[in-house]
Amino acid sequence: MQPVTTVTLSRDCNAIQIPAGNTVTLPAGSEVDITQTLGGSYTVHAMGGLFRLNPQDADALGLKVEAVPAGRAGEAGETVTDAMVWETLRTCYDPEIPVNIVDLGLVYDMGLEDFPSGGKKVFVKMTLTAPGCGMGATIAGDAQQRILMLPGVEDASVEIVWDPPWHQSMITPEGKRLLGIE
């Protein structure tokens, strides 16, 4: 677990309320506790709740804006592989849990389809830890945007599914190690 750092926002920031998924504005001058900085986004505790801030808001937290991790970039002329997509999905995090969505056991299926142009479409089926979580669209959108940055990817679809229901037994050994549950 990373240490919690308290900072004062230097400007207004759009944020996503966790777990509801509502967009709110955290005003300049608000004191926030940074609780997670994984995958290029920031989870903060403020006003009695948790919020996710986007990478471009690092400056408001007094941090350096860094490039969003997108997995391994391809070499010139290289096209996406299964391994590259899985690596990219490992850069996406649930904002409440310090484990990537693959090791958390949220990704159920991934496939590639060829386009006549030579490009690829990537299909991902994933779930969430709880059906009522409002962060699904945010997490899926994050995964989709990162996949679209891979070489040769022309389209990407990340679908939230509920069957089978997620359970802690789906967490990988690495995820369990990170969470300290095995």
Secondary structure, DSSP 8 states (H G I E B T S, - for coil): ----EEEE-SS-EEEEEETT--EEEE-TT-EEEEEE--TT-EEEEETTEEEEE-GGGGGGGT--------S----TT----HHHHHHHHTT-B-TTSSSBTTTTT-EEEEEEEE-TTS-EEEEEEE--SSTT-TTHHHHHHHHHHHHHTSTTEEEEEEEE--SS---GGGS-HHHHHHHT--
